[in-house]
Amino acid sequence: MSKAAIGRKLGLHQATIRKLVSARSADDVVAKSLQRVHIVDPYVGHLHRRWNEGVRNATQLYREIQQLGYPGGELAVQRHLRRYRTGRGHAPAVGPKPPSVRDATAWIMTNPEHLRDEDADKLHRLRERDAELDRLTGHVRKFATMMTGLHGDRLEDWIADAEQDTLAPLASFARNLRRDLDAVRNGLTLPYSSGAVEGNVNRLKMLKRQMFGRANLDLLRKRVLLAR
């Protein structure tokens, strides 16, 4: 079939058909589509249910979800319903919404002991479906254990494992740690931190901003030395 015929058959714009046809793999188009949030998305469940009950009037459905808090216009609802006006006219069953990048990142970065059971289960299912995400989670948690438990003696082994993995951004991060390996190892081993220094730097900046254009260096020096 031609691209125009495919577009008519599926109810999609020709530009969308061209993008899909020219994609080298499904990953080129699926990844972004999964994360795209549409204004109608929170009300899709209601629209699907009412459509399958036989309600086909877009204006009526628009008014119904408007009462539920829908903030958009009727045109967006019409566009969403257009895909159901072919074939038997039944909308598919609503599947689970994929997690956002922010959600998945938060689950990976959170201490497993502090994760809610629901989120831990979602992360477990993600790791089962994606081997790279599973390995990434393992690397992140090992690094977090080093950092919170002051196990700097494990740093070189962690860097070697990360460099041998196929996760390019993680391997790049690991290689950059070697540029100042002693400092990083000390930071992950010793109980000291630069918190006190950073606090004094912030205090100095605050005093400087308070006095900008209003006093000279002599007064600033006295405030720095005498302020508590």
Backbone hydrogen bonds in HBPLUS format (Angstrom, degrees):
<---DONOR---> <-ACCEPTOR-->    atom                        ^
c    i                          cat <-CA-CA->   ^        H-A-AA   ^      H-
h    n   atom  resd res      DA  || num        DHA   H-A  angle D-A-AA Bond
n    s   type  num  typ     dist DA aas  dist angle  dist       angle   num
A0006-ILE N   A0002-SER O   2.93 MM   4  6.23 157.1  1.98 151.1 157.7     1
A0007-GLY N   A0003-LYS O   2.90 MM   4  6.12 157.8  1.95 147.9 153.9     2
A0008-ARG N   A0004-ALA O   3.00 MM   4  6.31 155.6  2.06 147.3 153.2     3
A0009-LYS N   A0005-ALA O   2.93 MM   4  6.11 154.8  1.99 146.3 153.7     4
A0010-LEU N   A0006-ILE O   2.92 MM   4  6.11 156.8  1.97 153.6 158.9     5
A0011-GLY N   A0007-GLY O   2.78 MM   4  5.55 123.6  2.10 138.5 152.2     6
A0012-LEU N   A0007-GLY O   3.00 MM   5  4.82 142.3  2.15 133.2 140.3     7
A0016-THR N   A0013-HIS O   3.04 MM   3  5.33 122.9  2.38 102.7 116.5     8
A0017-ILE N   A0013-HIS O   3.10 MM   4  6.50 156.4  2.16 150.0 156.9     9
A0018-ARG N   A0014-GLN O   2.88 MM   4  6.13 159.1  1.92 150.5 155.6    10
A0019-LYS N   A0015-ALA O   3.06 MM   4  6.27 156.1  2.12 142.4 148.5    11
A0020-LEU N   A0016-THR O   3.00 MM   4  6.25 158.1  2.04 150.5 156.2    12
A0021-VAL N   A0017-ILE O   2.87 MM   4  6.02 164.8  1.89 155.4 159.8    13
A0022-SER N   A0018-ARG O   3.01 MM   4  6.03 157.6  2.06 146.7 152.2    14
A0023-ALA N   A0020-LEU O   3.34 MM   3  5.30 151.9  2.43  97.0 105.1    15
A0028-ASP N   A0025-SER O   3.19 MM   3  5.66 144.4  2.32 108.2 116.7    16
A0029-VAL N   A0026-ALA O   3.11 MM   3  5.71 150.0  2.20 114.9 122.4    17
A0030-VAL N   A0026-ALA O   2.87 MM   4  5.88 158.8  1.92 161.8 168.7    18
A0034-LEU N   A0030-VAL O   2.90 MM   4  6.01 154.2  1.97 160.7 165.3    19
A0035-GLN N   A0032-LYS O   3.17 MM   3  5.39 129.3  2.44  99.7 112.2    20
A0036-ARG N   A0032-LYS O   3.14 MM   4  6.28 126.2  2.45 144.1 158.2    21
A0036-ARG N   A0033-SER O   3.33 MM   3  5.20 143.0  2.48  94.1 104.1    22
A0041-ASP N   A0038-HIS O   3.04 MM   3  5.32 144.8  2.16 107.6 117.7    23
A0043-TYR N   A0040-VAL O   2.85 MM   3  5.61 158.1  1.90 131.2 138.5    24
A0044-VAL N   A0041-ASP O   3.19 MM   3  5.22 174.3  2.20 113.8 114.7    25
A0047-LEU N   A0043-TYR O   3.10 MM   4  6.39 164.3  2.12 152.6 157.3    26
A0048-HIS N   A0044-VAL O   2.83 MM   4  6.00 165.3  1.85 160.1 163.3    27
A0049-ARG N   A0045-GLY O   3.05 MM   4  6.19 163.4  2.07 145.7 150.5    28
A0050-ARG N   A0046-HIS O   2.96 MM   4  6.13 169.1  1.97 155.3 158.0    29
A0051-TRP N   A0047-LEU O   2.88 MM   4  5.93 155.5  1.94 147.0 154.5    30
A0052-ASN N   A0048-HIS O   2.96 MM   4  6.12 164.0  1.99 151.1 154.9    31
A0053-GLU N   A0049-ARG O   3.05 MM   4  6.24 122.8  2.39 133.7 148.8    32
A0055-VAL N   A0050-ARG O   3.07 MM   5  5.63 158.7  2.12 157.0 150.3    33
A0054-GLY N   A0051-TRP O   2.98 MM   3  5.27 157.8  2.03 107.0 114.0    34
A0061-LEU N   A0057-ASN O   3.06 MM   4  6.37 165.2  2.09 154.7 158.9    35
A0062-TYR N   A0058-ALA O   2.79 MM   4  5.94 150.8  1.88 145.2 154.1    36
A0063-ARG N   A0059-THR O   2.98 MM   4  6.25 155.3  2.04 147.3 152.9    37
A0064-GLU N   A0060-GLN O   2.99 MM   4  6.29 148.3  2.09 145.7 154.8    38
A0065-ILE N   A0061-LEU O   3.07 MM   4  6.38 167.0  2.09 155.6 156.6    39
A0066-GLN N   A0062-TYR O   2.93 MM   4  6.01 138.3  2.11 140.4 152.9    40
A0067-GLN N   A0063-ARG O   3.21 MM   4  6.42 143.9  2.35 138.8 145.5    41
A0070-TYR N   A0065-ILE O   2.96 MM   5  5.53 161.4  2.00 144.9 142.6    42
A0069-GLY N   A0066-GLN O   3.14 MM   3  5.21 160.4  2.18 102.3 108.0    43
A0077-VAL N   A0074-GLU O   3.04 MM   3  5.16 119.6  2.42  98.9 114.1    44
A0078-GLN N   A0074-GLU O   2.94 MM   4  6.28 158.0  1.99 155.5 162.0    45
A0079-ARG N   A0075-LEU O   2.96 MM   4  6.23 157.1  2.01 151.5 157.1    46
A0080-HIS N   A0076-ALA O   3.07 MM   4  6.27 150.4  2.16 139.3 147.2    47
A0081-LEU N   A0077-VAL O   2.96 MM   4  6.22 155.2  2.02 152.0 158.6    48
A0082-ARG N   A0078-GLN O   3.00 MM   4  6.04 127.5  2.28 140.8 154.1    49
A0084-TYR N   A0081-LEU O   2.94 MM   3  5.50 156.1  2.00 116.5 124.1    50
A0085-ARG N   A0082-ARG O   3.26 MM   3  5.49 168.7  2.28 110.7 113.4    51
A0089-GLY N   A0086-THR O   3.21 MM   3  5.60 143.3  2.36 136.3 132.6    52
A0104-ALA N   A0100-SER O   3.04 MM   4  6.33 171.6  2.04 157.3 158.5    53
A0105-THR N   A0101-VAL O   2.90 MM   4  6.03 160.2  1.94 150.3 156.1    54
A0106-ALA N   A0102-ARG O   2.98 MM   4  6.14 157.8  2.03 145.7 151.6    55
A0107-TRP N   A0103-ASP O   2.98 MM   4  6.29 156.6  2.03 153.5 159.8    56
A0108-ILE N   A0104-ALA O   3.06 MM   4  6.30 157.3  2.11 147.9 153.7    57
A0109-MET N   A0105-THR O   2.94 MM   4  6.10 157.8  1.99 151.9 158.0    58
A0110-THR N   A0106-ALA O   3.03 MM   4  5.97 129.0  2.30 142.0 152.6    59
A0114-HIS N   A0111-ASN O   2.76 MM   3  5.33 152.0  1.83 120.9 130.1    60
A0115-LEU N   A0112-PRO O   3.40 MM   3  5.26 159.1  2.44  97.6 103.6    61
A0120-ALA N   A0116-ARG O   2.83 MM   4  6.07 161.5  1.86 161.3 167.6    62
A0121-ASP N   A0117-ASP O   2.96 MM   4  6.11 150.1  2.06 143.0 150.5    63
A0122-LYS N   A0118-GLU O   3.09 MM   4  6.39 153.3  2.17 142.4 149.4    64
A0123-LEU N   A0119-ASP O   2.93 MM   4  6.17 161.7  1.96 152.2 156.8    65
A0124-HIS N   A0120-ALA O   2.94 MM   4  6.09 152.1  2.02 140.9 149.0    66
A0125-ARG N   A0121-ASP O   3.03 MM   4  6.30 153.7  2.10 146.3 152.5    67
A0126-LEU N   A0122-LYS O   2.99 MM   4  6.28 151.1  2.07 145.5 153.7    68
A0127-ARG N   A0123-LEU O   2.92 MM   4  6.16 159.8  1.96 152.1 157.1    69
A0128-GLU N   A0124-HIS O   3.04 MM   4  6.27 144.0  2.17 141.1 150.8    70
A0129-ARG N   A0125-ARG O   3.22 MM   4  6.41 141.3  2.38 139.3 148.1    71
A0129-ARG N   A0126-LEU O   3.14 MM   3  5.26 127.9  2.42  97.0 110.1    72
A0130-ASP N   A0126-LEU O   3.06 MM   4  6.20 135.5  2.26 148.1 159.9    73
A0134-ASP N   A0130-ASP O   3.02 MM   4  6.24 148.3  2.13 144.9 154.4    74
A0135-ARG N   A0131-ALA O   2.99 MM   4  6.29 158.6  2.04 148.7 153.1    75
A0136-LEU N   A0132-GLU O   2.89 MM   4  6.09 160.0  1.93 149.3 155.5    76
A0137-THR N   A0133-LEU O   2.98 MM   4  6.12 160.8  2.01 145.2 149.7    77
A0138-GLY N   A0134-ASP O   3.17 MM   4  6.46 154.4  2.24 143.7 150.3    78
A0139-HIS N   A0135-ARG O   2.99 MM   4  6.33 159.5  2.03 154.5 159.2    79
A0140-VAL N   A0136-LEU O   2.95 MM   4  6.18 166.9  1.96 158.1 161.4    80
A0141-ARG N   A0137-THR O   3.02 MM   4  6.16 162.7  2.06 149.8 154.2    81
A0142-LYS N   A0138-GLY O   3.04 MM   4  6.22 153.5  2.12 147.5 154.5    82
A0143-PHE N   A0139-HIS O   3.02 MM   4  6.26 157.7  2.07 150.0 155.9    83
A0144-ALA N   A0140-VAL O   2.92 MM   4  6.17 154.9  1.99 147.4 154.9    84
A0145-THR N   A0141-ARG O   2.97 MM   4  6.16 150.8  2.06 142.1 149.3    85
A0146-MET N   A0142-LYS O   3.04 MM   4  6.34 153.7  2.11 143.9 150.7    86
A0147-MET N   A0143-PHE O   2.94 MM   4  6.19 158.0  1.99 150.1 155.9    87
A0148-THR N   A0144-ALA O   2.92 MM   4  6.05 169.2  1.93 154.2 156.6    88
A0149-GLY N   A0145-THR O   2.90 MM   4  5.62 148.5  2.00 139.2 148.1    89
A0150-LEU N   A0146-MET O   2.95 MM   4  5.46 110.5  2.45 133.5 143.5    90
A0151-HIS N   A0146-MET O   2.99 MM   5  4.56 158.3  2.04 127.1 134.1    91
A0154-ARG N   A0151-HIS O   3.09 MM   3  5.91 169.6  2.10 123.5 126.9    92
A0155-LEU N   A0152-GLY O   3.13 MM   3  5.35 167.7  2.14 113.1 116.4    93
A0158-TRP N   A0154-ARG O   3.04 MM   4  6.28 155.3  2.11 152.2 159.9    94
A0159-ILE N   A0155-LEU O   2.86 MM   4  6.17 161.0  1.90 158.3 163.6    95
A0160-ALA N   A0156-GLU O   2.96 MM   4  6.14 161.2  1.99 147.5 152.5    96
A0161-ASP N   A0157-ASP O   3.00 MM   4  6.22 160.3  2.04 147.8 152.7    97
A0162-ALA N   A0158-TRP O   2.96 MM   4  6.19 160.8  1.99 151.9 157.1    98
A0163-GLU N   A0159-ILE O   2.90 MM   4  6.08 156.6  1.95 152.3 158.6    99
A0164-GLN N   A0160-ALA O   3.12 MM   4  6.27 144.8  2.25 143.4 151.8   100
A0165-ASP N   A0162-ALA O   3.29 MM   3  5.27 145.3  2.42  95.9 105.7   101
A0171-ALA N   A0167-LEU O   2.94 MM   4  6.15 160.4  1.98 158.9 165.4   102
A0172-SER N   A0168-ALA O   2.92 MM   4  6.12 154.4  1.99 153.7 160.4   103
A0173-PHE N   A0169-PRO O   3.04 MM   4  6.30 154.1  2.11 142.2 148.9   104
A0174-ALA N   A0170-LEU O   2.94 MM   4  6.22 157.9  1.99 150.2 156.1   105
A0175-ARG N   A0171-ALA O   2.95 MM   4  6.22 158.1  2.00 148.4 153.8   106
A0176-ASN N   A0172-SER O   3.07 MM   4  6.29 153.2  2.14 146.3 153.2   107
A0177-LEU N   A0173-PHE O   3.23 MM   4  6.55 135.4  2.44 140.9 152.1   108
A0177-LEU N   A0174-ALA O   3.13 MM   3  5.25 132.7  2.36  97.8 110.4   109
A0178-ARG N   A0175-ARG O   3.11 MM   3  5.45 139.4  2.28 104.2 114.7   110
A0179-ARG N   A0176-ASN O   3.16 MM   3  5.48 150.9  2.25 105.5 113.7   111
A0180-ASP N   A0177-LEU O   3.34 MM   3  5.97 151.2  2.43 112.8 118.5   112
A0184-VAL N   A0180-ASP O   3.06 MM   4  6.34 163.6  2.09 158.0 163.2   113
A0185-ARG N   A0181-LEU O   2.83 MM   4  5.99 165.5  1.85 155.9 160.2   114
A0186-ASN N   A0182-ASP O   2.90 MM   4  6.08 158.2  1.94 147.1 153.3   115
A0187-GLY N   A0183-ALA O   2.91 MM   4  6.10 153.0  1.98 143.9 151.8   116
A0188-LEU N   A0184-VAL O   3.02 MM   4  6.30 135.5  2.22 142.4 154.1   117
A0188-LEU N   A0185-ARG O   3.15 MM   3  5.11 129.4  2.41  93.1 106.4   118
A0189-THR N   A0186-ASN O   3.07 MM   3  4.94 160.4  2.11 101.6 107.2   119
A0190-LEU N   A0186-ASN O   2.81 MM   4  5.55 164.7  1.83 150.4 154.9   120
A0198-GLU N   A0194-SER O   2.89 MM   4  6.14 168.5  1.91 162.3 165.5   121
A0199-GLY N   A0195-GLY O   2.90 MM   4  6.07 150.6  1.98 144.8 153.1   122
A0200-ASN N   A0196-ALA O   3.10 MM   4  6.37 154.1  2.17 145.4 151.1   123
A0201-VAL N   A0197-VAL O   2.94 MM   4  6.24 152.8  2.02 150.7 159.0   124
A0202-ASN N   A0198-GLU O   2.96 MM   4  6.19 159.8  2.01 148.9 153.8   125
A0203-ARG N   A0199-GLY O   2.99 MM   4  6.24 151.1  2.08 141.6 149.9   126
A0204-LEU N   A0200-ASN O   2.93 MM   4  6.12 156.8  1.98 146.4 152.2   127
A0205-LYS N   A0201-VAL O   2.98 MM   4  6.24 158.1  2.03 149.6 155.3   128
A0206-MET N   A0202-ASN O   2.95 MM   4  6.17 152.5  2.03 144.7 152.2   129
A0207-LEU N   A0203-ARG O   3.03 MM   4  6.32 161.7  2.07 151.3 155.1   130
A0208-LYS N   A0204-LEU O   2.96 MM   4  6.17 159.3  2.00 148.7 154.9   131
A0209-ARG N   A0205-LYS O   2.94 MM   4  6.14 159.1  1.98 148.8 153.8   132
A0210-GLN N   A0206-MET O   2.99 MM   4  6.22 155.3  2.05 148.4 155.3   133
A0211-MET N   A0207-LEU O   3.16 MM   4  6.35 142.7  2.31 143.9 152.7   134
A0212-PHE N   A0209-ARG O   3.41 MM   3  5.13 159.3  2.45  96.7 102.7   135
A0214-ARG N   A0211-MET O   2.92 MM   3  5.21 161.6  1.95 138.6 135.4   136
A0220-LEU N   A0216-ASN O   3.30 MM   4  6.61 160.2  2.34 146.7 152.5   137
A0221-ARG N   A0217-LEU O   2.89 MM   4  6.10 155.9  1.95 151.1 156.6   138
A0222-LYS N   A0218-ASP O   3.14 MM   4  6.47 156.3  2.19 145.6 151.3   139
A0223-ARG N   A0219-LEU O   2.97 MM   4  6.22 159.4  2.01 152.6 158.1   140
A0224-VAL N   A0220-LEU O   2.94 MM   4  6.15 155.3  2.00 149.8 156.6   141
A0225-LEU N   A0221-ARG O   3.03 MM   4  6.24 156.9  2.09 147.5 153.4   142
A0226-LEU N   A0222-LYS O   2.86 MM   4  5.85 151.8  1.94 148.7 156.4   143
A0227-ALA N   A0223-ARG O   2.80 MM   4  5.23 149.5  1.89 136.2 142.8   144
